[in-house]
Amino acid sequence: MRVVVGSGRVSDFGQTELEAHVAAIAQAIERTRAENRTSPSFTLILRSASSAPALAVVRMKDELERAGINAKVILAKLEPQDELRQLLVSLTHLAPRQQPSQLIRWARNPRLLDAHEQVTYGDTISWSGDAMRRDADRRNALTLFGEATPDMVRLGRIAFEALWAASSLVPERHLIGRSAPKPSGAYEQAPVAASPLRPSIQGWPLVRH
């Protein structure tokens, strides 16, 4: 287990965390090439597309493509939309034959904001961050990387698949930047991905105390 601690300034911590995720992705790519086997998709459960793991995937998309690695992302928030669209472009760059609904979903239930961000990079690298409810300027400057933790990766992927099934499709207007006027009193309701075994949010395993 490796602990990454940022400096006192939020901007410094953000840069430190981003570089740590870039290094973790590079390590996963190197392991994939050394073992010469099919790579599993990265899985990311994040507060938003501006979270450090998402920014790292965007930065490393060319290296990931050369290694044959793609990624699937679940977001609790769709803002900021510029970063959301940039993330989607990178995800489709890695998996051009897949539709956006196969690459990114929206965990709309507000109770999920109490859960912590979680990522799996390959078969042995995992990461756990701060609670998704925390404001960016109040983030805990301590994050945990597991660099040889296949059991944690396995559990992380199980949690990801369950949350993926319970999450909604991202409304198209958020992905392509088109905004249609809504009648007075209308509210947004995103389509929900169909799942015959959709899990209950109560007792969700992603909440870390």
Secondary structure, DSSP 8 states (H G I E B T S, - for coil): -EEEE--SSHHHHHHHHHHHHHHHHHHHHHHHHHHTS----EEEEES-TTSHHHHHHHHTHHHHHHHT--EEEEES---SHHHHHHHHHHHHHH-TTS-GGGTEEE---GGGGGSEEEEEETTTEEEEEEETTS-GGG--SEEEEESS-HHHHHHHHHHHHHHHHHSEE--HHHHH-------TT------B---TT---STT-TT---
